[in-house]
Amino acid sequence: MNVVRKIVEAAVDTDVVISGAGPTGLLLGSELALAGVRVRILERQSARHGQSRALTLHPRSIEILELRGLADRFLAEGRTVPSWHFAGLSRELDFSALDTRHGYTLFLEQARTEELLEERARELGVEIVYGHEVVSLKQDDDGVEVVGTGPDGDFRLRAAYVVGCDGGRSKVRESAGIGFPGSDGTMSSMLGDFAVVDQEEIAAAGRGPVLVAPLSGGLTRLVVTSPRRMRVPATEPVSFEEFRETLVELTGTSFGIAEPRWLSRFGNATRLAENYRSGRVFLAGDAAHIHFPAAGQGLNTGLQDAMNLGWKLAAEINGWATAGLLDTYHAERFPIGQLVTDNTQAQTLLLELTLVPDYQRPVAALRGLLDSLLEIPEVNARLAGLVSALSTSYPAPDSDPLVGTRTLDPESANLVRSGTFGYLGDGAAQVAEGWKDRITAADAKPANLGEALVRPDGHLAWVRRETDPPDPALREAAITAWAGEARR
């Protein structure tokens, strides 16, 4: 029996179809499966291509992996770097000074990140089907009909919900009629992965205008932006000769490159979906936001989208979601997408103007000013928190300022490992009795607090300060507002 036939026959039992088996889709699939949701991931590519656009996992991404007991898998594979850059400024962002157990970026190729995430998804029973592309959707009050194409022809299946994790040219977004406003690209850069480079020539050229990154398998990545070629559309292929000539133009040497394994061009087109939800259809990752890869935020933002959406969608399918819970996905993640697209545009503009002769002197002055500002610890920490996503918060009106911030308490983080809420406070087991299927409780006080309810994604849902007296009615109302009605 072929794969398409299997999909069609099982379609009536599919809770969620995810289009796209990149990092965002794989983590989302794992989160749903962890909550007992039946999920199927459809991937257009026939197999993983092994190429890595992204190379880093930032601090908040490591934290959310740790929430599920997965961080060690990734840390064992990569290399930690305690500082990072903003717009390529000389003064780097100091991640090590941030309030986290993971004050660093993890240098790990996207291909390996995807392998580890797929390993996790398959452990949880997620079905991942390659060579099957979602082409269109049609939704009604009860579900979504998915139309796609695969190696054996067209197929149809039906799911309760669909999530588009299918990139910047998302067919899911297009079919759902969700607008994708923004700006077209004004510049482009090139990357090349080479099996042969001359390390002596690279060392002699210094840091300069070329980004150099060692990759696995003996490859070296070079990233260049040429003043003469930066207006070439990002869709135009890169030739080996063009890349070699650009290196000579920028550094006076070709770096001895040979045996290219991947050549690509990427631009600064920036777009943000008007809504991350349309009925039973959701968007996450590049399907919801695209931008220049300044400071390596794209993959990380997608992982955090998945972490936010997964438990909420599972709650709806499992029948305990509170009214409006699914709408908080857009309400919370759209502003984060706006922050990312805004700061990457600012960074890219600094790079672009540096390459325009008429602006080189004033931009050099501007960059010098910004470097001096980054010497101020508070300024550095502000931008470091933005890029690392450690400053991400989902504040609630008329609530304690801590509500919506990420928990810093190690015990709180351990409580949500299975994808439940976590509750810490005196008499925890009795407090959580009616929500045993949704809350993991510990009879302990969280750091500097009397009580705390932690969301499955590690953000605080409700707190009581140590100086405030216990209020059972207020506590129950807060738990019910997030975790639904208690089982009686």
ZAFILO-796410 format. One record per residue (C-alpha): residue number from 1; residue in one letter; z, x, y. Coordinates in Angstrom, 3 decimals. Layout:
% ZAFILO-796410
NUM;A;Z;X;Y $
...
This chain:
% ZAFILO-796410
1;M;0.000;0.000;0.000 $
2;N;-0.994;1.501;3.323 $
3;V;1.356;2.085;6.256 $
4;V;-0.131;-0.616;8.471 $
5;R;0.300;-3.273;5.766 $
6;K;3.934;-2.288;5.351 $
7;I;4.508;-2.683;9.083 $
8;V;2.889;-6.103;9.191 $
9;E;4.900;-7.433;6.245 $
10;A;8.200;-6.186;7.705 $
11;A;7.465;-7.356;11.233 $
12;V;9.537;-10.533;11.058 $
13;D;12.655;-8.436;10.490 $
14;T;12.101;-5.971;13.327 $
15;D;14.702;-6.132;16.073 $
16;V;13.227;-3.469;18.357 $
17;V;9.888;-1.692;18.480 $
18;I;9.888;1.567;20.448 $
19;S;6.531;2.904;21.563 $
20;G;6.690;6.698;21.641 $
21;A;8.512;9.261;19.486 $
22;G;9.312;11.741;22.229 $
23;P;12.901;12.703;23.102 $
24;T;13.620;9.416;24.883 $
25;G;12.299;7.204;22.098 $
26;L;14.029;9.203;19.377 $
27;L;17.442;9.125;21.051 $
28;L;17.084;5.429;21.827 $
29;G;16.157;4.720;18.232 $
30;S;19.248;6.576;17.058 $
31;E;21.502;4.693;19.449 $
32;L;20.180;1.344;18.265 $
33;A;20.423;2.268;14.589 $
34;L;23.982;3.504;15.111 $
35;A;24.858;-0.066;16.113 $
36;G;23.146;-1.553;13.057 $
37;V;19.975;-2.614;14.872 $
38;R;16.710;-2.557;12.923 $
39;V;14.332;-0.356;14.875 $
40;R;10.859;1.018;14.341 $
41;I;9.252;3.773;16.416 $
42;L;5.467;3.811;16.712 $
43;E;3.936;7.112;17.820 $
44;R;0.317;7.478;18.923 $
45;Q;-0.013;11.092;17.773 $
46;S;-0.746;11.591;14.088 $
47;A;1.833;14.406;13.945 $
48;R;4.003;16.459;16.262 $
49;H;1.806;18.911;18.155 $
50;G;4.597;21.480;18.561 $
51;Q;3.943;22.059;22.266 $
52;S;6.835;22.075;24.705 $
53;R;6.442;20.888;28.257 $
54;A;10.182;20.918;28.850 $
55;L;12.384;23.864;27.978 $
56;T;15.893;22.863;29.014 $
57;L;18.782;20.515;28.357 $
58;H;21.037;20.181;31.393 $
59;P;24.849;19.713;31.322 $
60;R;24.961;15.911;31.243 $
61;S;22.460;15.823;28.391 $
62;I;24.682;18.183;26.402 $
63;E;27.651;15.939;27.203 $
64;I;25.967;12.793;25.899 $
65;L;24.958;14.621;22.736 $
66;E;28.580;15.679;22.357 $
67;L;29.633;12.034;22.675 $
68;R;27.852;11.455;19.361 $
69;G;28.987;14.680;17.701 $
70;L;25.531;16.256;18.000 $
71;A;25.947;18.960;20.630 $
72;D;26.636;21.768;18.158 $
73;R;23.256;21.226;16.481 $
74;F;21.506;21.920;19.750 $
75;L;23.796;24.682;20.976 $
76;A;23.200;26.595;17.747 $
77;E;19.469;26.628;18.475 $
78;G;19.291;27.520;22.167 $
79;R;20.507;29.941;24.800 $
80;T;22.916;28.947;27.565 $
81;V;22.263;29.821;31.205 $
82;P;25.139;29.284;33.700 $
83;S;22.983;28.904;36.805 $
84;W;19.792;27.096;37.673 $
85;H;17.396;26.804;40.588 $
86;F;16.504;24.303;43.277 $
87;A;12.975;24.602;44.685 $
88;G;12.903;28.201;43.484 $
89;L;15.358;29.253;46.189 $
90;S;16.914;32.697;45.847 $
91;R;20.467;31.315;45.798 $
92;E;20.830;29.503;42.499 $
93;L;22.881;26.442;41.622 $
94;D;26.141;27.330;39.897 $
95;F;26.564;24.977;36.946 $
96;S;29.539;26.999;35.703 $
97;A;31.617;25.813;38.676 $
98;L;31.190;22.127;37.800 $
99;D;33.903;20.037;36.148 $
100;T;32.541;19.998;32.610 $
101;R;32.967;21.708;29.260 $
102;H;29.245;22.475;29.400 $
103;G;28.700;24.274;32.682 $
104;Y;25.263;25.602;31.815 $
105;T;21.685;24.710;31.051 $
106;L;20.662;25.080;27.428 $
107;F;17.321;26.837;27.115 $
108;L;15.742;25.031;24.156 $
109;E;12.088;24.192;23.694 $
110;Q;11.157;20.520;23.721 $
111;A;9.496;20.819;20.309 $
112;R;12.797;21.869;18.742 $
113;T;14.730;19.250;20.693 $
114;E;12.396;16.610;19.267 $
115;E;12.816;17.944;15.738 $
116;L;16.597;17.732;16.008 $
117;L;16.466;14.237;17.498 $
118;E;14.087;13.070;14.786 $
119;E;16.412;14.515;12.162 $
120;R;19.248;12.448;13.634 $
121;A;17.121;9.294;13.816 $
122;R;16.055;9.561;10.183 $
123;E;19.666;10.162;9.110 $
124;L;20.460;6.767;10.622 $
125;G;17.531;5.062;8.895 $
126;V;15.126;4.787;11.818 $
127;E;11.547;4.277;10.671 $
128;I;9.134;6.518;12.565 $
129;V;5.440;5.806;12.053 $
130;Y;2.920;8.345;13.340 $
131;G;-0.712;7.654;14.149 $
132;H;0.019;4.124;15.412 $
133;E;-0.520;3.278;19.071 $
134;V;0.714;0.188;20.892 $
135;V;-2.260;-1.238;22.777 $
136;S;-0.969;-4.519;24.223 $
137;L;1.934;-6.967;24.185 $
138;K;2.485;-10.665;24.544 $
139;Q;6.028;-11.971;24.931 $
140;D;7.577;-15.421;24.752 $
141;D;11.127;-16.749;24.842 $
142;D;11.868;-15.622;21.289 $
143;G;10.175;-12.267;20.921 $
144;V;7.257;-9.965;21.569 $
145;E;3.965;-9.734;19.697 $
146;V;2.771;-6.145;19.532 $
147;V;-0.909;-5.356;19.063 $
148;G;-1.805;-1.832;18.077 $
149;T;-4.244;0.420;16.332 $
150;G;-3.751;2.906;13.516 $
151;P;-5.675;4.923;10.958 $
152;D;-6.411;1.784;8.917 $
153;G;-7.468;-0.354;11.872 $
154;D;-5.760;-2.816;14.169 $
155;F;-2.358;-4.309;13.411 $
156;R;0.016;-6.909;14.800 $
157;L;3.766;-7.144;14.484 $
158;R;6.546;-9.109;16.062 $
159;A;9.865;-7.861;17.393 $
160;A;12.746;-9.282;19.356 $
161;Y;12.385;-6.538;22.005 $
162;V;10.005;-3.705;22.861 $
163;V;10.814;-0.500;24.724 $
164;G;8.072;1.630;26.236 $
165;C;8.870;5.316;25.862 $
166;D;5.165;6.074;25.869 $
167;G;4.802;8.317;28.898 $
168;G;3.275;8.168;32.343 $
169;R;0.193;6.267;31.147 $
170;S;2.348;3.712;29.345 $
171;K;0.436;0.892;27.656 $
172;V;3.719;-0.997;27.357 $
173;R;4.285;-0.864;31.114 $
174;E;0.707;-1.906;31.789 $
175;S;0.840;-4.814;29.334 $
176;A;4.152;-6.009;30.752 $
177;G;2.626;-6.111;34.239 $
178;I;5.241;-3.791;35.735 $
179;G;4.065;-2.029;38.884 $
180;F;4.162;1.751;39.095 $
181;P;4.008;2.574;42.805 $
182;G;4.181;6.070;44.209 $
183;S;1.950;8.902;45.349 $
184;D;-1.020;10.649;43.792 $
185;G;-0.930;14.377;43.225 $
186;T;-1.656;16.758;46.089 $
187;M;-1.255;20.000;44.156 $
188;S;-1.241;21.336;40.618 $
189;S;0.134;24.290;38.680 $
190;M;-0.889;25.883;35.385 $
191;L;1.067;26.916;32.327 $
192;G;0.005;29.087;29.462 $
193;D;1.680;30.073;26.200 $
194;F;0.400;33.436;24.962 $
195;A;0.900;35.341;21.741 $
196;V;0.119;38.636;23.495 $
197;V;1.452;39.848;26.854 $
198;D;2.220;43.273;28.277 $
199;Q;5.963;43.327;28.930 $
200;E;5.671;46.510;30.987 $
201;E;3.187;44.861;33.349 $
202;I;5.466;41.831;33.653 $
203;A;8.457;44.045;34.440 $
204;A;6.460;46.006;37.007 $
205;A;5.380;42.802;38.766 $
206;G;9.002;41.659;39.136 $
207;R;10.065;38.040;39.482 $
208;G;7.366;37.311;42.042 $
209;P;5.316;34.107;42.011 $
210;V;5.066;33.786;38.219 $
211;L;7.629;32.056;36.026 $
212;V;8.062;33.949;32.752 $
213;A;9.870;32.420;29.775 $
214;P;10.117;33.794;26.224 $
215;L;9.439;31.172;23.554 $
216;S;9.980;31.034;19.824 $
217;G;7.453;32.566;17.472 $
218;G;6.894;35.543;19.739 $
219;L;5.134;33.494;22.422 $
220;T;5.588;33.966;26.166 $
221;R;5.147;31.155;28.681 $
222;L;3.717;31.890;32.114 $
223;V;3.651;29.285;34.887 $
224;V;1.567;29.907;38.002 $
225;T;0.580;28.083;41.176 $
226;S;-2.464;29.493;42.935 $
227;P;-3.129;28.874;46.637 $
228;R;-6.842;28.853;45.824 $
229;R;-6.558;26.518;42.843 $
230;M;-3.621;24.263;43.660 $
231;R;-5.923;21.408;44.773 $
232;V;-7.626;21.235;41.386 $
233;P;-6.809;17.835;39.799 $
234;A;-4.129;17.989;37.145 $
235;T;-6.500;16.319;34.684 $
236;E;-8.954;19.231;34.714 $
237;P;-8.686;21.583;31.713 $
238;V;-7.535;25.178;32.199 $
239;S;-9.687;28.038;30.908 $
240;F;-8.345;31.381;29.764 $
241;E;-10.445;33.170;32.371 $
242;E;-9.117;30.952;35.164 $
243;F;-5.559;31.722;34.119 $
244;R;-6.208;35.455;33.876 $
245;E;-7.883;35.522;37.308 $
246;T;-4.945;33.647;38.817 $
247;L;-2.479;36.216;37.503 $
248;V;-4.557;39.016;39.021 $
249;E;-4.767;37.090;42.299 $
250;L;-1.004;36.607;42.488 $
251;T;0.300;39.892;41.064 $
252;G;-2.578;42.360;40.908 $
253;T;-2.380;42.440;37.104 $
254;S;-3.392;40.163;34.232 $
255;F;-0.092;40.802;32.395 $
256;G;-2.262;41.817;29.443 $
257;I;-2.509;38.215;28.256 $
258;A;-4.417;37.408;25.091 $
259;E;-4.439;34.867;22.278 $
260;P;-3.546;31.733;24.269 $
261;R;-1.840;29.061;22.186 $
262;W;-1.704;26.368;24.866 $
263;L;-3.158;26.077;28.369 $
264;S;-2.370;23.105;30.582 $
265;R;-2.366;21.928;34.179 $
266;F;0.259;19.644;35.693 $
267;G;0.574;18.050;39.121 $
268;N;2.999;16.436;41.524 $
269;A;1.965;12.790;41.220 $
270;T;5.214;10.850;41.640 $
271;R;5.731;7.251;40.591 $
272;L;8.671;4.978;39.822 $
273;A;8.420;1.676;37.939 $
274;E;9.196;-1.333;40.096 $
275;N;11.478;-2.639;37.381 $
276;Y;12.777;-1.097;34.189 $
277;R;12.792;-4.538;32.565 $
278;S;10.407;-7.465;32.265 $
279;G;11.893;-10.127;30.016 $
280;R;12.065;-8.652;26.525 $
281;V;10.257;-5.460;27.482 $
282;F;11.984;-2.324;28.799 $
283;L;10.830;1.068;30.047 $
284;A;12.525;4.449;29.661 $
285;G;11.657;8.081;30.286 $
286;D;8.245;8.968;31.707 $
287;A;7.084;5.383;31.270 $
288;A;9.559;4.531;34.052 $
289;H;9.286;7.650;36.233 $
290;I;6.940;10.616;36.637 $
291;H;7.249;13.594;38.961 $
292;F;6.630;17.313;39.251 $
293;P;8.884;19.156;36.754 $
294;A;10.971;20.703;39.531 $
295;A;14.304;21.971;38.165 $
296;G;13.529;20.562;34.725 $
297;Q;14.902;17.046;35.203 $
298;G;12.313;14.840;33.487 $
299;L;13.275;15.075;29.812 $
300;N;16.965;14.978;30.723 $
301;T;16.568;11.823;32.806 $
302;G;14.805;10.159;29.892 $
303;L;17.626;10.994;27.479 $
304;Q;20.116;9.488;29.896 $
305;D;17.946;6.346;30.228 $
306;A;18.108;5.994;26.452 $
307;M;21.875;6.461;26.372 $
308;N;22.329;3.747;28.993 $
309;L;19.995;1.220;27.386 $
310;G;20.811;1.696;23.712 $
311;W;24.278;0.168;23.506 $
312;K;23.392;-2.673;25.876 $
313;L;20.336;-3.724;23.900 $
314;A;22.333;-3.438;20.672 $
315;A;25.059;-5.650;22.154 $
316;E;22.500;-8.336;22.946 $
317;I;20.985;-8.216;19.467 $
318;N;24.408;-8.198;17.797 $
319;G;25.446;-11.282;19.752 $
320;W;28.330;-10.106;21.920 $
321;A;26.655;-8.997;25.154 $
322;T;28.077;-10.522;28.314 $
323;A;25.808;-12.434;30.673 $
324;G;23.698;-10.064;32.720 $
325;L;24.522;-6.939;30.681 $
326;L;20.857;-6.171;29.993 $
327;D;20.071;-6.440;33.696 $
328;T;22.526;-3.628;34.427 $
329;Y;20.068;-1.214;32.792 $
330;H;17.664;-1.489;35.736 $
331;A;20.511;-1.846;38.240 $
332;E;22.069;1.436;37.073 $
333;R;19.094;3.585;36.095 $
334;F;16.551;2.678;38.791 $
335;P;18.652;4.337;41.547 $
336;I;18.911;7.453;39.366 $
337;G;15.140;7.468;38.959 $
338;Q;14.862;7.211;42.734 $
339;L;17.185;10.185;43.216 $
340;V;15.165;12.279;40.771 $
341;T;11.768;11.408;42.201 $
342;D;13.049;12.002;45.746 $
343;N;14.568;15.411;45.072 $
344;T;11.595;16.628;43.034 $
345;Q;9.243;15.639;45.853 $
346;A;11.384;17.595;48.311 $
347;Q;11.362;20.645;46.047 $
348;T;7.619;20.423;45.439 $
349;L;6.865;20.158;49.138 $
350;L;8.730;23.410;49.741 $
351;L;6.600;25.081;47.073 $
352;E;3.356;23.565;48.303 $
353;L;3.867;24.502;51.956 $
354;T;4.799;28.035;50.959 $
355;L;1.259;28.415;49.638 $
356;V;-0.461;27.092;52.782 $
357;P;-1.128;30.020;55.189 $
358;D;-0.424;28.024;58.358 $
359;Y;3.048;27.092;57.091 $
360;Q;4.165;30.250;55.370 $
361;R;6.253;31.637;58.248 $
362;P;8.121;28.413;59.134 $
363;V;8.647;27.584;55.451 $
364;A;10.055;31.068;54.873 $
365;A;12.529;30.352;57.676 $
366;L;13.382;26.984;56.144 $
367;R;13.938;28.502;52.723 $
368;G;16.175;31.137;54.255 $
369;L;18.216;28.422;55.920 $
370;L;18.544;26.490;52.675 $
371;D;19.581;29.643;50.837 $
372;S;22.353;30.164;53.364 $
373;L;23.511;26.573;52.919 $
374;L;23.688;27.052;49.156 $
375;E;26.192;29.836;49.800 $
376;I;28.620;27.062;50.800 $
377;P;30.402;26.007;47.571 $
378;E;30.477;22.314;48.477 $
379;V;26.733;22.228;49.205 $
380;N;25.934;24.145;46.053 $
381;A;28.097;21.802;43.978 $
382;R;26.435;18.744;45.540 $
383;L;22.939;19.821;44.510 $
384;A;24.155;21.195;41.175 $
385;G;25.715;17.813;40.400 $
386;L;22.437;16.096;41.262 $
387;V;20.190;18.316;39.136 $
388;S;22.631;18.527;36.211 $
389;A;23.179;14.723;36.394 $
390;L;26.939;15.284;36.263 $
391;S;27.246;13.374;39.521 $
392;T;25.649;10.287;37.955 $
393;S;27.882;7.283;38.493 $
394;Y;27.545;3.526;38.137 $
395;P;30.026;2.175;40.702 $
396;A;31.132;-1.445;40.612 $
397;P;31.946;-3.406;43.787 $
398;D;35.644;-3.928;44.505 $
399;S;36.656;-1.645;41.640 $
400;D;38.593;1.589;41.408 $
401;P;36.418;4.519;42.615 $
402;L;36.698;6.035;39.134 $
403;V;34.872;3.092;37.564 $
404;G;31.337;4.139;36.694 $
405;T;32.065;7.853;36.679 $
406;R;31.792;9.812;33.447 $
407;T;35.003;10.344;31.529 $
408;L;36.363;13.886;31.591 $
409;D;39.008;13.233;28.946 $
410;P;38.150;14.886;25.586 $
411;E;39.995;12.239;23.577 $
412;S;38.107;9.478;25.390 $
413;A;34.837;11.153;24.458 $
414;N;35.848;11.321;20.789 $
415;L;36.611;7.601;20.712 $
416;V;33.021;6.575;21.476 $
417;R;31.417;8.833;18.838 $
418;S;30.361;5.883;16.692 $
419;G;28.810;4.075;19.651 $
420;T;31.736;1.765;20.396 $
421;F;33.818;1.378;23.541 $
422;G;36.912;3.543;23.701 $
423;Y;40.334;2.353;24.839 $
424;L;43.328;4.556;25.625 $
425;G;46.748;3.226;26.515 $
426;D;50.148;2.240;25.135 $
427;G;49.937;-0.232;22.270 $
428;A;46.215;0.439;21.957 $
429;A;45.738;-1.108;18.514 $
430;Q;47.298;-4.384;19.611 $
431;V;45.335;-4.452;22.861 $
432;A;42.010;-3.943;21.054 $
433;E;42.809;-6.230;18.101 $
434;G;40.272;-8.890;19.041 $
435;W;37.518;-6.334;19.620 $
436;K;37.949;-4.101;16.566 $
437;D;34.220;-4.222;15.884 $
438;R;33.442;-3.009;19.407 $
439;I;36.371;-0.880;20.569 $
440;T;37.924;2.243;19.055 $
441;A;41.484;2.531;20.352 $
442;A;43.988;5.369;20.659 $
443;D;47.660;5.018;21.549 $
444;A;47.607;7.710;24.228 $
445;K;47.394;7.965;27.974 $
446;P;44.169;9.314;29.448 $
447;A;44.507;12.196;31.884 $
448;N;46.180;11.057;35.128 $
449;L;45.736;7.376;34.226 $
450;G;47.795;4.638;32.661 $
451;E;44.928;3.018;30.737 $
452;A;41.168;3.387;30.451 $
453;L;38.248;1.539;28.900 $
454;V;35.317;3.878;28.253 $
455;R;31.780;2.603;27.778 $
456;P;29.749;3.746;24.743 $
457;D;27.739;6.011;27.064 $
458;G;30.860;7.825;28.250 $
459;H;31.243;6.192;31.672 $
460;L;34.481;4.505;32.681 $
461;A;34.322;0.705;32.566 $
462;W;37.882;0.024;33.759 $
463;V;41.005;2.010;34.600 $
464;R;44.626;1.421;35.520 $
465;R;46.320;4.111;37.555 $
466;E;49.669;5.474;36.374 $
467;T;51.292;4.207;39.558 $
468;D;50.147;0.607;38.933 $
469;P;52.195;-1.677;36.648 $
470;P;50.536;-2.946;33.446 $
471;D;48.788;-6.292;33.872 $
472;P;47.752;-7.793;30.493 $
473;A;45.687;-10.572;32.088 $
474;L;43.757;-8.127;34.280 $
475;R;43.195;-5.822;31.299 $
476;E;41.880;-8.617;29.106 $
477;A;39.562;-9.829;31.835 $
478;A;38.157;-6.332;32.285 $
479;I;37.614;-5.827;28.552 $
480;T;35.998;-9.234;28.182 $
481;A;33.700;-8.580;31.130 $
482;W;32.272;-5.536;29.345 $
483;A;32.821;-6.034;25.614 $
484;G;32.451;-9.800;25.416 $
485;E;34.791;-12.405;24.058 $
486;A;37.409;-11.325;21.542 $
487;R;37.042;-12.406;17.905 $
488;R;39.635;-15.119;17.300 $
